[in-house]
Amino acid sequence: MTSPRPQMHLGAFFFGVGHHLAAWRHPDVDPGAASRIESLKEWTRIAEAAKFDAIFFADNVGLPGPPDAVVAKNALWYPLDPLISLAALSQSTTHIGLVATVSSTYLPPYHLARKYASLDQVSGGRSGWNLVTSGSDFEARAFGLEQQLAHAHRYARAHEYVKIVKGLWDTWEDEAFIHDKAANRFFDPDRLHRVAHTGEHYQVHGGLQTPRAPQGYPVLVQAGSSGDGQDLAAATAEVVFTAQQSAAEARAFYSGLKARLPAHGRTPDQLKILPGISPFVGRTRQEAQDKFDQLQGLIDPVLGVGLLSTFLGNVDLSGYDIDGPFPQDLPVTEGWKSRQELFEGMARRENLSIRQLYEKVAGARGHWTLVGTPESIADELEHWFTTGAADGFNVLAPTLPHGLADFADLVIPELQRRGLFRTAYQGRTLREHLGLARPVHPAARQGASGNTT
């Protein structure tokens, strides 16, 4: 009897009304849809019907800009709080995972731990936390800082932050709440483990009121691909989202990150790596190309330059010739280091002007853009998946809901036909979808009791 073929994992990335920079200007797109929970419910139903592992909300914690004249052209911020949105969506879905971004830089560990423990409870074990450290000065200013914290400092804080959050999630053992009316004991005090943490960046003493989550912990997701980001991911993450432009680059990242796991007592199957893809799908190649060209034609040059300026470290490119050579010797950013390296590398390698670079990345901000038929796109995904470049993909629909529906209706059936993707959910929790074990409580693992430090 042959073993079943390994299957890829798929996330559906919700980003405004589509991931393309000009998505909101598309004639078929409702520009205000991302602000309405009914629209989010519709998009989530499409993803759940297609058997995606999870939906994923990115987030930032501030309004970009100024200048406001540029911001006014851009619909790519996050109108609704992602955790509140996912709590609402959990009540209109039954299986699909619910992943949201929350910054470790601007929310105290206790608040995050309680919010995610609650989301895991109300969703029946479907939550995931995408840890970011925030990489923009406009977010820092919203919290009273003149500029963002240094990149290495943010990640040092994040390591400590995750340790505290996991300790808080382990406040209670799984069977702590005994509800023994006869003995007048609501919980077993021997199964309570308060956090007593005094570290370099945080002091936390106490515990959560919330019972241990159905998944033990929400699934831990991380999206940084810099050296600091990979160190954090190897130590803590269970899913990594990454931006890669070629199968060779993706394989190098995949093997390199997984090679870091043994140093942390982890095995390769404990981490799933999902590169981002932005698919333009047509029943013919020409139909797909027409969809791509239509959105590309709607890009505002001012916004394209602004996009590059942001990802390159808040460097003002507006004074450069848009069709001239790409600038040399840009300062190293304290923001999105891996994206700065990716964009500069693309410009140098392909000899791109500023205009050519923003046109190349406007659809997916450095993620892989595919234009083709269901068969050709499935061929590419299969190649990456079967040659050690990915455990699956995070799908960045260029428009919502149309781009998501195209992928769900056309590409997923082709992947299913090849045995590469599920036809039905086999479990109810996000951990089950991803093939990740439920974390054992430290007290059960060590036979310990008392405080967690």
C-alpha positions in Angstrom: 0.0 0.0 0.0 1.5 3.4 -1.0 1.6 6.3 1.3 -0.7 9.2 0.5 1.0 12.0 -1.4 2.2 14.9 0.9 -0.2 17.9 0.6 0.6 21.6 0.7 -0.9 24.1 3.1 -2.6 27.3 1.8 -3.4 30.6 3.6 -5.7 33.3 2.2 -4.2 36.7 2.9 -6.8 39.5 3.3 -5.3 42.9 2.6 -7.5 45.9 2.1 -9.7 45.1 -1.0 -6.8 43.2 -2.6 -3.0 43.0 -2.5 -2.3 44.9 -5.7 -1.4 48.6 -5.1 -4.2 49.7 -7.4 -6.8 47.1 -6.3 -9.3 49.7 -5.0 -9.4 51.4 -8.4 -10.5 48.3 -10.3 -14.0 48.8 -11.8 -15.3 45.6 -10.3 -14.0 46.3 -6.8 -16.0 47.9 -4.0 -13.4 50.2 -2.4 -15.1 50.3 1.0 -15.7 46.5 1.4 -12.8 45.9 3.8 -14.5 48.2 6.3 -17.6 46.0 6.5 -17.8 42.7 8.4 -20.3 41.3 5.9 -17.7 41.6 3.1 -15.1 39.8 5.3 -17.6 37.1 6.0 -18.2 36.6 2.3 -14.4 36.4 1.6 -14.0 34.0 4.5 -16.8 31.7 3.2 -15.0 31.5 -0.2 -11.8 30.5 1.5 -13.5 27.9 3.8 -15.4 26.4 1.0 -12.1 25.9 -0.9 -10.6 24.2 2.3 -7.9 26.8 2.9 -5.9 26.1 6.1 -6.5 29.7 7.3 -7.2 33.3 6.5 -4.6 35.8 7.5 -4.9 39.5 8.4 -1.8 41.7 8.3 -2.0 44.9 10.4 -0.2 48.0 11.4 -0.9 50.3 14.3 -0.9 53.8 12.8 -2.0 55.9 9.8 0.7 56.2 7.2 2.0 59.6 6.2 2.1 62.5 5.9 2.0 63.8 3.2 -1.7 63.2 3.2 -2.0 63.9 -0.5 -0.1 60.7 -1.1 -1.9 58.7 1.6 -5.2 59.7 0.0 -4.3 57.6 -3.1 -3.6 54.5 -1.0 -6.3 52.1 0.3 -3.7 49.6 1.7 -4.2 50.1 5.4 -6.3 48.1 7.8 -9.7 49.7 8.6 -10.8 47.1 11.3 -9.0 45.7 14.2 -8.0 42.2 13.1 -8.6 40.4 16.4 -12.1 41.8 16.7 -12.8 40.9 13.1 -11.6 37.3 13.6 -13.7 37.0 16.7 -16.8 37.9 14.6 -15.7 35.7 11.7 -15.3 32.7 14.1 -19.0 32.7 14.7 -19.9 32.4 11.0 -17.3 29.7 10.2 -16.6 26.2 11.5 -13.2 25.0 10.3 -10.9 27.6 8.8 -8.0 28.9 10.8 -8.0 32.5 11.9 -4.6 34.3 11.9 -4.0 37.9 12.8 -1.0 40.1 13.1 -0.3 41.8 16.4 2.9 43.8 17.2 5.1 42.7 20.1 6.5 46.3 20.2 3.3 48.2 21.2 1.0 45.8 23.1 2.0 44.5 26.6 2.4 40.7 26.8 -0.5 40.2 29.2 -3.0 41.9 26.8 -1.8 39.8 23.9 -1.9 36.6 25.8 -5.4 37.1 27.0 -6.8 38.3 23.7 -5.4 35.2 21.8 -6.4 32.8 24.5 -9.9 34.2 24.3 -10.0 34.0 20.5 -8.9 30.4 20.7 -11.7 29.6 23.1 -14.5 31.3 21.1 -13.2 29.8 17.8 -12.9 26.3 19.1 -9.1 26.2 18.6 -8.6 28.0 15.3 -6.5 31.0 16.2 -2.9 31.9 15.1 -0.7 34.9 16.1 1.5 36.5 13.5 4.2 38.1 15.5 5.7 41.3 14.1 7.9 43.9 15.7 6.6 46.9 13.6 9.0 48.5 11.1 7.8 52.1 10.5 8.2 55.4 12.1 4.6 56.4 11.7 3.6 53.6 14.0 6.2 54.7 16.5 4.9 58.2 16.5 1.4 56.9 17.2 2.8 55.6 20.5 4.7 58.7 21.5 8.1 57.8 20.1 10.1 59.9 17.6 11.1 56.9 15.6 11.0 53.2 15.6 13.2 51.1 17.9 16.4 49.7 16.4 15.8 46.5 14.5 18.0 44.3 16.7 16.5 45.8 19.8 13.0 45.0 18.6 13.8 41.4 18.0 15.7 41.0 21.4 12.5 42.3 23.1 10.4 39.9 21.0 12.3 36.8 22.2 11.5 37.8 25.8 8.0 38.7 24.9 7.2 35.3 23.4 8.6 33.6 26.5 6.3 35.6 28.7 3.2 35.0 26.5 3.8 31.3 26.5 4.1 31.3 30.3 0.8 33.2 30.6 -0.9 30.7 28.2 0.4 28.0 30.6 -1.1 29.7 33.7 -3.6 26.8 34.0 -3.1 23.1 33.3 -5.7 21.5 31.0 -7.8 20.0 33.8 -7.3 22.8 36.3 -11.0 23.8 36.5 -12.6 20.9 38.4 -15.9 22.7 39.4 -16.3 20.5 42.5 -19.4 21.8 44.2 -19.3 19.3 47.0 -15.7 20.2 48.0 -16.3 23.9 47.3 -13.3 24.1 44.9 -13.8 25.8 41.5 -10.2 24.9 40.4 -7.4 22.8 41.6 -4.7 25.2 43.1 -2.0 22.7 42.4 -2.7 23.1 38.6 -2.3 26.9 38.7 1.1 28.2 37.6 1.7 31.9 38.0 4.3 33.8 35.9 7.1 35.3 37.8 9.3 37.0 35.2 11.9 39.7 35.7 13.9 40.2 32.5 15.9 42.8 30.6 12.9 44.3 28.9 9.8 43.2 30.9 8.6 42.4 34.4 5.4 40.3 34.6 4.1 38.7 37.8 0.7 37.1 37.7 -1.4 34.9 35.4 -4.3 34.8 33.0 -7.9 34.4 34.1 -8.6 32.5 30.8 -8.4 28.7 30.8 -5.7 27.0 28.8 -6.5 27.4 25.1 -8.1 24.5 23.1 -4.9 24.3 21.0 -2.7 24.7 24.1 -1.2 27.7 22.4 -2.5 29.6 19.3 -0.3 28.7 16.3 2.8 30.9 16.4 3.4 32.6 13.0 6.3 34.9 12.0 7.0 36.8 8.8 10.5 38.3 9.2 13.2 36.9 6.8 16.1 39.0 8.1 18.8 37.4 10.1 17.2 38.6 13.4 13.8 37.4 12.0 15.1 34.0 11.2 16.7 33.6 14.6 13.3 34.4 16.2 11.5 32.1 13.9 13.8 29.2 14.5 13.3 29.5 18.2 9.6 30.2 18.3 7.6 30.1 15.1 5.5 27.2 13.8 4.6 28.9 10.5 6.8 31.4 8.6 5.5 33.6 5.8 8.3 34.8 3.5 8.8 36.7 0.2 10.9 34.8 -2.4 11.2 35.5 -6.1 12.6 32.2 -7.5 12.5 28.5 -6.6 16.3 28.6 -6.1 16.1 31.5 -3.6 13.1 29.8 -1.9 15.0 26.5 -1.5 18.0 28.3 0.0 15.8 30.1 2.5 13.8 26.9 3.3 16.8 24.7 3.9 18.7 27.5 5.8 15.9 28.2 8.2 15.1 24.6 8.9 18.8 23.9 9.5 18.6 26.3 12.4 15.9 24.3 14.2 18.0 21.6 15.9 19.9 24.2 17.9 16.5 24.9 19.6 15.6 21.2 20.1 13.2 21.3 17.2 12.6 19.1 14.1 11.9 20.3 10.5 8.2 19.2 10.6 7.6 21.6 13.5 7.9 24.6 11.2 5.9 25.2 8.0 7.3 27.7 5.5 4.7 29.4 3.2 6.1 31.8 0.6 3.6 34.5 -0.6 2.1 34.3 -4.1 0.0 36.8 -6.0 -1.9 34.8 -8.7 -3.6 36.3 -11.7 -5.6 33.3 -13.0 -7.4 33.1 -16.4 -8.9 30.2 -18.3 -6.4 31.2 -21.0 -3.0 32.8 -20.7 -4.3 35.9 -22.5 -7.2 36.2 -20.1 -4.8 36.1 -17.2 -2.4 38.6 -18.8 -5.3 41.0 -19.4 -6.2 40.9 -15.8 -2.7 41.7 -14.8 -2.3 44.5 -17.4 -5.5 46.1 -16.3 -4.4 46.5 -12.7 -0.8 47.6 -13.7 -2.4 50.3 -15.8 -4.1 51.8 -12.8 -0.9 52.3 -10.7 -0.3 55.9 -9.7 3.4 56.8 -10.1 3.3 58.9 -6.9 2.0 55.9 -5.0 4.5 53.5 -6.6 7.4 55.7 -5.6 5.9 56.0 -2.1 5.7 52.3 -1.8 9.4 51.8 -2.6 10.3 54.7 -0.3 8.5 53.0 2.6 10.0 49.5 2.1 13.5 50.9 1.5 13.6 52.5 4.9 11.6 55.7 4.6 14.0 57.0 2.0 12.5 59.8 -0.1 12.8 58.7 -3.8 10.6 61.5 -5.1 13.6 63.7 -6.1 15.1 61.0 -8.3 14.4 60.6 -12.0 11.7 57.9 -12.1 13.1 56.4 -15.3 16.7 56.8 -14.4 19.1 54.4 -12.8 18.1 53.0 -9.4 19.9 55.0 -6.6 23.1 53.6 -5.2 24.2 53.3 -1.6 20.9 53.8 0.2 21.1 53.9 4.0 20.5 50.6 5.8 17.0 50.6 7.2 16.0 49.9 10.8 12.6 48.8 9.4 11.9 45.9 7.0 15.5 44.8 6.4 14.7 41.7 4.4 12.4 43.6 2.1 15.0 46.3 1.5 17.5 43.7 0.6 15.0 42.0 -1.8 14.0 45.2 -3.6 17.6 46.5 -3.9 18.8 43.1 -5.1 16.0 43.0 -7.8 16.9 46.5 -9.0 20.6 45.8 -9.2 20.3 42.3 -10.7 17.8 43.3 -13.4 19.1 46.8 -14.0 15.7 48.3 -13.2 14.7 52.0 -13.0 12.5 53.2 -10.1 9.4 52.9 -12.3 10.3 49.4 -13.4 10.9 48.3 -9.8 7.6 49.6 -8.5 5.8 48.2 -11.4 7.4 44.8 -10.6 6.5 44.8 -6.9 3.2 46.8 -6.9 1.1 43.6 -7.2 2.7 41.7 -4.3 5.3 43.9 -2.5 8.2 41.5 -3.2 6.2 38.3 -3.2 6.0 36.0 -6.2 3.5 37.1 -8.9 2.2 34.4 -11.2 0.2 35.1 -14.4 -1.3 32.1 -16.1 -3.9 29.3 -16.4 -4.9 27.0 -13.6 -2.7 24.3 -15.0 0.4 26.5 -15.4 0.1 28.0 -12.0 -0.4 24.5 -10.4 2.7 23.4 -12.3 4.7 26.2 -10.7 3.3 25.6 -7.2 3.9 21.8 -7.5 7.5 22.4 -8.6 8.3 24.6 -5.5 6.4 22.2 -3.2 8.1 19.0 -4.4 11.6 20.4 -4.7 12.0 21.7 -1.1 11.1 25.3 -1.6 7.9 25.5 0.4 5.5 23.6 2.6 2.6 25.5 1.0 1.8 29.1 0.1 0.1 32.3 1.4 -2.2 33.4 -1.4 -2.2 37.2 -1.8 -5.3 37.8 -4.0 -4.7 40.9 -6.2 -8.3 41.9 -5.8 -11.0 40.8 -3.3 -13.1 38.9 -3.6 -12.5 38.3 -7.4 -8.9 37.2 -7.2 -9.6 34.9 -4.3 -12.6 33.4 -6.1 -10.5 32.8 -9.2 -7.9 30.9 -7.3 -10.5 28.9 -5.3 -12.6 28.0 -8.3 -9.8 27.3 -10.8 -6.5 26.5 -9.2 -7.5 24.6 -6.1 -9.5 22.0 -8.1 -6.4 21.4 -10.2 -4.3 21.0 -7.1 -6.9 18.6 -5.7 -6.9 16.6 -8.9 -3.1 16.1 -8.5 -3.5 15.0 -4.9 -1.6 18.1 -3.7 -4.4 19.7 -1.6 -7.2 18.4 0.7 -10.7 17.9 -0.5 -12.1 18.0 3.0 -10.9 19.1 6.4 -9.7 16.2 8.5 -9.8 18.1 11.8 -11.3 21.2 13.5 -8.3 23.1 14.8 -5.7 25.1 12.9 -3.0 22.8 14.4 -4.7 19.8 12.9 -4.9 21.5 9.5 -1.2 22.2 9.6 -0.1 18.9 11.1 1.3 20.6 14.2 1.2 18.9 17.6 -0.7 20.4 20.5 1.9 21.8 23.1 2.1 19.7 26.2 1.8 21.8 29.4 5.2 22.1 31.1 3.9 20.7 34.3 2.8 17.5 32.5 6.0 17.4 30.6 8.3 17.9 33.5 6.2 16.6 36.4 6.7 20.1 37.9 4.5 22.4 39.9 4.6 25.9 41.3 5.5 29.1 39.5 6.7 29.4 35.9 9.7 31.7 35.5 
